[in-house]
């Protein structure tokens, strides 16, 4: 049950963030038609309507100008009743793969990533760092 709640929370975060990561907005309105001023209320209403199914989540809605809305909901640990806060670290689950895939495809569409290039083109040179072992 705890894993299901965590997965659901991450899925909601994914849906909100991936739909807004690469969005071109007009007149302070999201593609859904929701205004920047109303997005917080929309998210908070969703959380209130689904609070029995949600464990906890952090939400950030942003565009190229910066953060439009940011808030934290629920618990990072239900049993210990530890609230989600700004510095809460969420585990990457299967939903993380989708976020990485979407982000990479957006970079590819913008011509910022070449899938045929050697991966080392994009990674830092860590050969001087003795604490890093590359296999």
N, C-alpha and C positions, 0 to 999 in steps of 0.2 A: 504494500500500500504506500509506504514511504517513497519507494522508487517511482511508483506511478505518479504520485503527487509532484515529485521533483521533475520527472519527465514532462508532465503537463505544464508546469511552471516554465521550464526552459522552452517548451514549444511555443507558449504564448509570447515569451520574450523574443524568440526567433521570428514569429509572425509579425510582431510589431517592428522589430529592428530591420529585418530584411525588406519589408515593404517600404521602409523609409530611408534605407542606406543610400540608394542611388536614385532618388526621386527629384525631379525638377518641379518645383512648386510655383504657383502663380498666385499673386495677391494674398500671401500668407494663408493658403488653403492647401491641405493635403489632397492626394489623389482621390481619397474617399469622399471629399467634399467637406470634411471637418476642418474648421478653422484652427489656426494655431492656438487661439485663445480657448477653444473648447476641447482640445485634445486631452487635457488633464482630467476634466470632468468625465469624458467618454471612458477613459481608462479606469478611473476610480469607480464609475458605475459598473463596469465589467467586473472588476475585482469584487465589489460588494455583492453582485449577483451570483458570483461563483466562489465565494469565500469558503464554502464547505469542501470544495475540490482542490483549492490552492494551498500549497504548503508555504511558499514564499517566493518572491521575485523582486528583481530590481529592474526598473524601466527607465530608459533614456530615449527620448525622441529628439532628433537633431536634424539639421540641414547644414548646408555649407556655411551658414552664418553663425552656427553654434547650437547650443542646447535650447530646445523649445520647451521641454518638460522633462522632469526627473523626479522619481519618487521610489520608495521602498515599501514593500508590503509583506506581511506575514512573518514567518519564522524560517531562519536558516537551519534550526534544529527544533523540530516540533516537541520532542520528548523533554528537552531541557528548556524549552520556551525561550530560546535565544533569537531575538528579532533580527531580521535582515536590515543591514545598515550599509552605509556608503562603502565601507571596507570589507564587506562580506565577499568571500571567494566562493564561487559556484563551481562544482565539478563539471568538467566537460563530459557530456554523454554522447550518445549517438546523434543527438540533435546538433551538436557542435560540428559534425562533419558537413551537415547541410549548410550551416552558416559559412564555413570556410569555402565550400564549393560555390555558393552564391557570390561571395566576395571575390573569389578568383575569377569567376566568369565575368563579373563587372569590370575587373581590372583588364581582362582580356578584351572585352568589348571596347574599352577606352584605349586600347593599344599600349597598355603599360606593362603587360606580361606576355612573353612569347613562350607558348607551351612546348616549343621545339628546342628552346635554349637549355643549356646545362643549368641545373638547379643551383649550383654554386654561384651563378651570376647574381642571384637574389639573396644569398645568405652571407652573413659577415664571415670574414676570415678569422677563425678562432684557433688557428694552429699555434699561436704564441701563448695560448692560455693553457697551463698545465692541468687545470681542473676539468677541462673539456676533453672527452675522448670521442673521437669520431671513428665509427666502425665501418 
